Amino acid sequence: METNLPAPRLSNSSKYILRVLKEFKVATIEKIKLETGLSRRGIMYSLRELRESGFIFVQVCLNDSRRRFYCYSLQNNI
């Protein structure tokens, strides 16, 4: 059964990062940068875009509040 909901428009870098997060499920910015080769600024923009679209969520490290873990949201399978 198909729905007529519009697909969110994501940039190519966001789609690439989403593909990496699907593979790893959880990653830090350093891991994403190592895997994709994208700049930190581009990664931060894409992560914000993915978070606002509901494809990922951010979890803060309890030991070090400066670290963030970016997690693929299983609710939005695309």
CYANA upper distance limits for C-alpha pairs under 8 A (distance plus 0.5 A):
  8 PRO  CA     53 SER  CA      7.65
 10 LEU  CA     14 SER  CA      6.42
 10 LEU  CA     15 LYS  CA      6.89
 10 LEU  CA     49 GLU  CA      7.95
 10 LEU  CA     50 LEU  CA      8.34
 11 SER  CA     15 LYS  CA      6.90
 11 SER  CA     46 SER  CA      8.01
 12 ASN  CA     16 TYR  CA      6.69
 13 SER  CA     17 ILE  CA      6.63
 13 SER  CA     42 GLY  CA      7.97
 13 SER  CA     43 ILE  CA      8.12
 13 SER  CA     46 SER  CA      6.96
 14 SER  CA     18 LEU  CA      6.51
 14 SER  CA     43 ILE  CA      8.36
 14 SER  CA     46 SER  CA      5.19
 14 SER  CA     47 LEU  CA      7.52
 14 SER  CA     49 GLU  CA      7.74
 14 SER  CA     50 LEU  CA      7.20
 15 LYS  CA     19 ARG  CA      6.69
 16 TYR  CA     20 VAL  CA      6.92
 16 TYR  CA     36 THR  CA      8.13
 17 ILE  CA     21 LEU  CA      6.65
 17 ILE  CA     32 ILE  CA      7.62
 17 ILE  CA     36 THR  CA      7.73
 17 ILE  CA     43 ILE  CA      8.24
 17 ILE  CA     46 SER  CA      7.97
 17 ILE  CA     47 LEU  CA      8.40
 18 LEU  CA     22 LYS  CA      6.59
 18 LEU  CA     50 LEU  CA      8.20
 18 LEU  CA     55 PHE  CA      8.30
 18 LEU  CA     72 TYR  CA      8.06
 19 ARG  CA     23 GLU  CA      7.01
 20 VAL  CA     24 PHE  CA      6.85
 20 VAL  CA     32 ILE  CA      7.83
 20 VAL  CA     35 GLU  CA      8.03
 20 VAL  CA     36 THR  CA      8.31
 21 LEU  CA     25 LYS  CA      5.58
 21 LEU  CA     26 VAL  CA      6.85
 21 LEU  CA     27 ALA  CA      7.31
 21 LEU  CA     70 TYR  CA      8.39
 21 LEU  CA     71 CYS  CA      7.40
 21 LEU  CA     72 TYR  CA      6.18
 22 LYS  CA     72 TYR  CA      6.53
 25 LYS  CA     71 CYS  CA      6.15
 25 LYS  CA     72 TYR  CA      5.70
 26 VAL  CA     69 PHE  CA      6.85
 26 VAL  CA     70 TYR  CA      6.11
 26 VAL  CA     71 CYS  CA      4.92
 26 VAL  CA     72 TYR  CA      7.01
 27 ALA  CA     31 LYS  CA      6.34
 27 ALA  CA     32 ILE  CA      6.97
 27 ALA  CA     69 PHE  CA      6.13
 27 ALA  CA     70 TYR  CA      5.89
 27 ALA  CA     71 CYS  CA      7.14
 28 THR  CA     32 ILE  CA      6.81
 28 THR  CA     67 ARG  CA      8.31
 28 THR  CA     68 ARG  CA      6.82
 28 THR  CA     69 PHE  CA      5.49
 28 THR  CA     70 TYR  CA      6.55
 29 ILE  CA     33 LYS  CA      6.51
 29 ILE  CA     40 ARG  CA      8.21
 29 ILE  CA     43 ILE  CA      8.02
 29 ILE  CA     68 ARG  CA      8.32
 29 ILE  CA     69 PHE  CA      8.26
 29 ILE  CA     70 TYR  CA      8.30
 30 GLU  CA     34 LEU  CA      6.62
 31 LYS  CA     35 GLU  CA      6.66
 32 ILE  CA     36 THR  CA      6.43
 32 ILE  CA     37 GLY  CA      8.42
 32 ILE  CA     43 ILE  CA      8.29
 33 LYS  CA     37 GLY  CA      5.78
 33 LYS  CA     38 LEU  CA      6.24
 33 LYS  CA     39 SER  CA      7.42
 33 LYS  CA     40 ARG  CA      7.35
 33 LYS  CA     43 ILE  CA      7.87
 38 LEU  CA     42 GLY  CA      6.94
 38 LEU  CA     43 ILE  CA      7.00
 39 SER  CA     43 ILE  CA      6.72
 40 ARG  CA     44 MET  CA      6.62
 41 ARG  CA     45 TYR  CA      6.80
 42 GLY  CA     46 SER  CA      6.65
 43 ILE  CA     47 LEU  CA      6.50
 44 MET  CA     48 ARG  CA      6.72
 45 TYR  CA     49 GLU  CA      6.79
 46 SER  CA     50 LEU  CA      6.60
 47 LEU  CA     51 ARG  CA      6.49
 47 LEU  CA     56 ILE  CA      8.42
 48 ARG  CA     52 GLU  CA      6.62
 49 GLU  CA     53 SER  CA      6.72
 50 LEU  CA     54 GLY  CA      6.72
 50 LEU  CA     55 PHE  CA      5.86
 50 LEU  CA     56 ILE  CA      6.43
 51 ARG  CA     55 PHE  CA      6.46
 51 ARG  CA     56 ILE  CA      5.58
 51 ARG  CA     57 PHE  CA      6.35
 51 ARG  CA     58 VAL  CA      8.25
 54 GLY  CA     73 SER  CA      7.91
 54 GLY  CA     76 ASN  CA      7.78
 55 PHE  CA     72 TYR  CA      6.91
 55 PHE  CA     73 SER  CA      5.90
 55 PHE  CA     75 GLN  CA      8.41
 55 PHE  CA     76 ASN  CA      6.32
 56 ILE  CA     70 TYR  CA      7.16
 56 ILE  CA     71 CYS  CA      5.96
 56 ILE  CA     72 TYR  CA      5.12
 56 ILE  CA     73 SER  CA      5.33
 57 PHE  CA     70 TYR  CA      6.51
 57 PHE  CA     71 CYS  CA      5.91
 57 PHE  CA     72 TYR  CA      7.20
 57 PHE  CA     73 SER  CA      6.95
 58 VAL  CA     68 ARG  CA      7.03
 58 VAL  CA     69 PHE  CA      6.23
 58 VAL  CA     70 TYR  CA      5.31
 58 VAL  CA     71 CYS  CA      6.69
 59 GLN  CA     68 ARG  CA      6.29
 59 GLN  CA     69 PHE  CA      5.58
 59 GLN  CA     70 TYR  CA      6.94
 59 GLN  CA     71 CYS  CA      7.85
 60 VAL  CA     64 ASP  CA      8.47
 60 VAL  CA     65 SER  CA      6.47
 60 VAL  CA     66 ARG  CA      8.08
 60 VAL  CA     67 ARG  CA      6.69
 60 VAL  CA     68 ARG  CA      5.25
 60 VAL  CA     69 PHE  CA      6.72
 61 CYS  CA     65 SER  CA      5.96
 61 CYS  CA     66 ARG  CA      7.95
 61 CYS  CA     67 ARG  CA      6.07
 61 CYS  CA     68 ARG  CA      6.49
 61 CYS  CA     69 PHE  CA      7.57
 73 SER  CA     77 ASN  CA      8.39
